[in-house]
Amino acid sequence: MKKRLMILVMAVALVLSLPMAVSAAELGTATDPVATAVGEAGDNTRSVASSSIGATRNSATSGTVEAYALFSGTASKAVCQIFLQESYNGSWRTATGLTTTSYSKTVYNANSITAGKTFTLKSGKVYRAKIVFADTIGGTTYTKTRYTGSF
């Protein structure tokens, strides 16, 4: 029964990850104090078995960010935080002038987490999303930080 459940979970993870564009841009500047406090510099990713992220520019003023992580065990608590960043003078900073620049989703007693948010954007600006997965397994909290490509 456990083997069937694990196969099902992995199949779901593969199916959900197919439509998402995964970015190779793993480097960036941490300008979000909340994300830095979660632990970007010292990521401990042992519990994140796999993750998928993607971002789509729906129109000149709208963009959607999606994120998924599968954990190596059952997390007593898992959080997915999405931070919108904008390109500014060749670097990345927290997006400014928008009504919403972040989103957070929390789940309990879960093997995975899926989060998505559609943001209102400024026309002509280039954005990316910083995504922080944090999960607690056996009393230890693990984090993994990912970045989407620009959109």
Short mmCIF file of the C-alpha atoms (twelve columns), coordinates in Angstrom:
data_MODEL
# 
_entry.id   MODEL 
# 
loop_
_atom_site.group_PDB 
_atom_site.id 
_atom_site.type_symbol 
_atom_site.label_atom_id 
_atom_site.label_alt_id 
_atom_site.label_comp_id 
_atom_site.label_asym_id 
_atom_site.label_seq_id 
_atom_site.Cartn_x 
_atom_site.Cartn_y 
_atom_site.Cartn_z 
_atom_site.pdbx_PDB_model_num 
ATOM 1   C CA . MET A 1   0.000  0.000  0.000   1 
ATOM 2   C CA . LYS A 2   2.832  2.426  0.854   1 
ATOM 3   C CA . LYS A 3   4.550  1.634  -2.421  1 
ATOM 4   C CA . ARG A 4   1.382  2.383  -4.392  1 
ATOM 5   C CA . LEU A 5   0.910  5.663  -2.525  1 
ATOM 6   C CA . MET A 6   4.508  6.700  -3.217  1 
ATOM 7   C CA . ILE A 7   4.136  5.835  -6.913  1 
ATOM 8   C CA . LEU A 8   0.917  7.858  -7.055  1 
ATOM 9   C CA . VAL A 9   2.557  10.859 -5.361  1 
ATOM 10  C CA . MET A 10  5.513  10.740 -7.741  1 
ATOM 11  C CA . ALA A 11  3.180  10.449 -10.758 1 
ATOM 12  C CA . VAL A 12  1.215  13.484 -9.582  1 
ATOM 13  C CA . ALA A 13  4.468  15.397 -9.113  1 
ATOM 14  C CA . LEU A 14  5.565  14.580 -12.645 1 
ATOM 15  C CA . VAL A 15  2.223  15.534 -14.162 1 
ATOM 16  C CA . LEU A 16  2.099  18.827 -12.266 1 
ATOM 17  C CA . SER A 17  5.663  19.711 -13.204 1 
ATOM 18  C CA . LEU A 18  5.239  19.200 -16.962 1 
ATOM 19  C CA . PRO A 19  3.418  22.447 -17.830 1 
ATOM 20  C CA . MET A 20  5.654  24.622 -15.702 1 
ATOM 21  C CA . ALA A 21  8.731  26.272 -17.129 1 
ATOM 22  C CA . VAL A 22  11.667 25.703 -14.809 1 
ATOM 23  C CA . SER A 23  14.274 28.387 -14.703 1 
ATOM 24  C CA . ALA A 24  17.993 27.886 -14.565 1 
ATOM 25  C CA . ALA A 25  18.384 31.227 -12.814 1 
ATOM 26  C CA . GLU A 26  19.279 30.092 -9.320  1 
ATOM 27  C CA . LEU A 27  21.402 33.095 -8.379  1 
ATOM 28  C CA . GLY A 28  20.160 36.467 -7.251  1 
ATOM 29  C CA . THR A 29  20.283 39.162 -4.638  1 
ATOM 30  C CA . ALA A 30  18.328 38.682 -1.426  1 
ATOM 31  C CA . THR A 31  16.521 41.964 -0.902  1 
ATOM 32  C CA . ASP A 32  13.470 40.543 0.836   1 
ATOM 33  C CA . PRO A 33  14.039 40.702 4.608   1 
ATOM 34  C CA . VAL A 34  11.302 38.142 5.252   1 
ATOM 35  C CA . ALA A 35  12.788 35.654 2.795   1 
ATOM 36  C CA . THR A 36  16.296 36.200 4.159   1 
ATOM 37  C CA . ALA A 37  15.017 35.518 7.672   1 
ATOM 38  C CA . VAL A 38  13.603 32.200 6.461   1 
ATOM 39  C CA . GLY A 39  17.116 31.141 5.520   1 
ATOM 40  C CA . GLU A 40  18.185 31.851 1.960   1 
ATOM 41  C CA . ALA A 41  21.916 31.970 2.658   1 
ATOM 42  C CA . GLY A 42  22.054 28.635 4.471   1 
ATOM 43  C CA . ASP A 43  19.553 26.582 2.518   1 
ATOM 44  C CA . ASN A 44  19.192 23.069 3.917   1 
ATOM 45  C CA . THR A 45  17.324 21.244 1.196   1 
ATOM 46  C CA . ARG A 46  17.484 17.624 2.375   1 
ATOM 47  C CA . SER A 47  13.727 17.319 2.734   1 
ATOM 48  C CA . VAL A 48  12.737 18.808 -0.640  1 
ATOM 49  C CA . ALA A 49  12.832 15.752 -2.902  1 
ATOM 50  C CA . SER A 50  11.805 17.763 -5.969  1 
ATOM 51  C CA . SER A 51  10.348 21.128 -6.864  1 
ATOM 52  C CA . SER A 52  8.894  22.880 -9.888  1 
ATOM 53  C CA . ILE A 53  8.361  26.577 -10.456 1 
ATOM 54  C CA . GLY A 54  7.083  28.655 -13.322 1 
ATOM 55  C CA . ALA A 55  5.996  32.148 -14.280 1 
ATOM 56  C CA . THR A 56  3.876  33.390 -17.157 1 
ATOM 57  C CA . ARG A 57  3.199  36.928 -18.345 1 
ATOM 58  C CA . ASN A 58  -0.523 36.775 -19.075 1 
ATOM 59  C CA . SER A 59  -0.684 40.323 -20.443 1 
ATOM 60  C CA . ALA A 60  1.193  43.614 -20.135 1 
ATOM 61  C CA . THR A 61  -0.260 44.093 -16.658 1 
ATOM 62  C CA . SER A 62  -0.751 40.541 -15.354 1 
ATOM 63  C CA . GLY A 63  1.507  37.618 -14.487 1 
ATOM 64  C CA . THR A 64  1.041  34.240 -12.819 1 
ATOM 65  C CA . VAL A 65  3.566  32.406 -10.643 1 
ATOM 66  C CA . GLU A 66  3.198  28.714 -9.749  1 
ATOM 67  C CA . ALA A 67  5.256  26.602 -7.357  1 
ATOM 68  C CA . TYR A 68  5.263  22.965 -6.257  1 
ATOM 69  C CA . ALA A 69  7.497  21.029 -3.863  1 
ATOM 70  C CA . LEU A 70  7.496  17.347 -2.915  1 
ATOM 71  C CA . PHE A 71  9.071  16.524 0.464   1 
ATOM 72  C CA . SER A 72  11.065 13.452 1.425   1 
ATOM 73  C CA . GLY A 73  8.686  12.829 4.321   1 
ATOM 74  C CA . THR A 74  5.542  14.173 5.921   1 
ATOM 75  C CA . ALA A 75  6.023  17.786 6.982   1 
ATOM 76  C CA . SER A 76  4.223  18.807 10.147  1 
ATOM 77  C CA . LYS A 77  4.167  22.324 8.656   1 
ATOM 78  C CA . ALA A 78  5.151  23.578 5.209   1 
ATOM 79  C CA . VAL A 79  5.165  27.112 3.842   1 
ATOM 80  C CA . CYS A 80  5.581  28.365 0.294   1 
ATOM 81  C CA . GLN A 81  6.357  32.073 0.005   1 
ATOM 82  C CA . ILE A 82  6.338  33.903 -3.332  1 
ATOM 83  C CA . PHE A 83  8.060  37.289 -3.585  1 
ATOM 84  C CA . LEU A 84  7.750  39.405 -6.718  1 
ATOM 85  C CA . GLN A 85  10.991 41.105 -7.775  1 
ATOM 86  C CA . GLU A 86  11.615 43.693 -10.494 1 
ATOM 87  C CA . SER A 87  14.657 44.340 -12.622 1 
ATOM 88  C CA . TYR A 88  16.306 47.600 -11.610 1 
ATOM 89  C CA . ASN A 89  19.669 48.907 -12.892 1 
ATOM 90  C CA . GLY A 90  20.870 45.418 -13.854 1 
ATOM 91  C CA . SER A 91  19.931 43.848 -10.523 1 
ATOM 92  C CA . TRP A 92  16.817 42.549 -8.783  1 
ATOM 93  C CA . ARG A 93  14.896 44.238 -5.986  1 
ATOM 94  C CA . THR A 94  11.526 43.818 -4.302  1 
ATOM 95  C CA . ALA A 95  8.854  45.010 -6.731  1 
ATOM 96  C CA . THR A 96  7.603  48.525 -6.020  1 
ATOM 97  C CA . GLY A 97  4.445  50.453 -6.813  1 
ATOM 98  C CA . LEU A 98  2.187  47.369 -6.840  1 
ATOM 99  C CA . THR A 99  -0.709 46.566 -4.526  1 
ATOM 100 C CA . THR A 100 0.578  43.023 -3.877  1 
ATOM 101 C CA . THR A 101 4.192  41.851 -4.108  1 
ATOM 102 C CA . SER A 102 4.076  38.622 -2.096  1 
ATOM 103 C CA . TYR A 103 1.965  35.587 -1.323  1 
ATOM 104 C CA . SER A 104 2.236  32.860 1.302   1 
ATOM 105 C CA . LYS A 105 0.553  29.484 1.652   1 
ATOM 106 C CA . THR A 106 0.813  27.145 4.658   1 
ATOM 107 C CA . VAL A 107 -0.178 23.481 4.888   1 
ATOM 108 C CA . TYR A 108 0.034  20.998 7.754   1 
ATOM 109 C CA . ASN A 109 0.813  17.261 7.817   1 
ATOM 110 C CA . ALA A 110 1.540  17.164 4.090   1 
ATOM 111 C CA . ASN A 111 3.968  15.462 1.713   1 
ATOM 112 C CA . SER A 112 3.841  18.337 -0.782  1 
ATOM 113 C CA . ILE A 113 2.761  21.925 -1.285  1 
ATOM 114 C CA . THR A 114 1.365  23.720 -4.320  1 
ATOM 115 C CA . ALA A 115 0.924  27.478 -4.499  1 
ATOM 116 C CA . GLY A 116 0.018  29.921 -7.230  1 
ATOM 117 C CA . LYS A 117 -0.755 33.608 -7.480  1 
ATOM 118 C CA . THR A 118 -1.699 36.015 -10.245 1 
ATOM 119 C CA . PHE A 119 -0.130 39.434 -9.719  1 
ATOM 120 C CA . THR A 120 -1.062 42.797 -11.198 1 
ATOM 121 C CA . LEU A 121 2.063  44.208 -12.863 1 
ATOM 122 C CA . LYS A 122 3.251  47.480 -14.383 1 
ATOM 123 C CA . SER A 123 3.421  47.564 -18.150 1 
ATOM 124 C CA . GLY A 124 6.973  47.765 -19.494 1 
ATOM 125 C CA . LYS A 125 8.656  46.375 -16.343 1 
ATOM 126 C CA . VAL A 126 10.493 43.061 -16.158 1 
ATOM 127 C CA . TYR A 127 9.772  40.786 -13.192 1 
ATOM 128 C CA . ARG A 128 10.783 37.452 -11.695 1 
ATOM 129 C CA . ALA A 129 9.617  35.574 -8.615  1 
ATOM 130 C CA . LYS A 130 11.641 34.434 -5.639  1 
ATOM 131 C CA . ILE A 131 10.109 31.314 -4.106  1 
ATOM 132 C CA . VAL A 132 10.999 30.026 -0.646  1 
ATOM 133 C CA . PHE A 133 9.863  26.569 0.456   1 
ATOM 134 C CA . ALA A 134 10.137 25.943 4.201   1 
ATOM 135 C CA . ASP A 135 9.065  22.667 5.798   1 
ATOM 136 C CA . THR A 136 9.386  21.092 9.219   1 
ATOM 137 C CA . ILE A 137 10.025 17.365 9.487   1 
ATOM 138 C CA . GLY A 138 10.864 15.747 12.806  1 
ATOM 139 C CA . GLY A 139 11.307 19.105 14.510  1 
ATOM 140 C CA . THR A 140 13.877 20.357 11.967  1 
ATOM 141 C CA . THR A 141 13.023 23.142 9.527   1 
ATOM 142 C CA . TYR A 142 14.454 22.956 6.010   1 
ATOM 143 C CA . THR A 143 14.385 25.675 3.357   1 
ATOM 144 C CA . LYS A 144 14.906 25.838 -0.385  1 
ATOM 145 C CA . THR A 145 14.980 29.054 -2.412  1 
ATOM 146 C CA . ARG A 146 14.284 29.137 -6.156  1 
ATOM 147 C CA . TYR A 147 13.934 31.896 -8.750  1 
ATOM 148 C CA . THR A 148 11.793 31.916 -11.886 1 
ATOM 149 C CA . GLY A 149 13.025 33.254 -15.169 1 
ATOM 150 C CA . SER A 150 12.124 36.809 -16.034 1 
ATOM 151 C CA . PHE A 151 8.655  37.586 -17.350 1 
# 
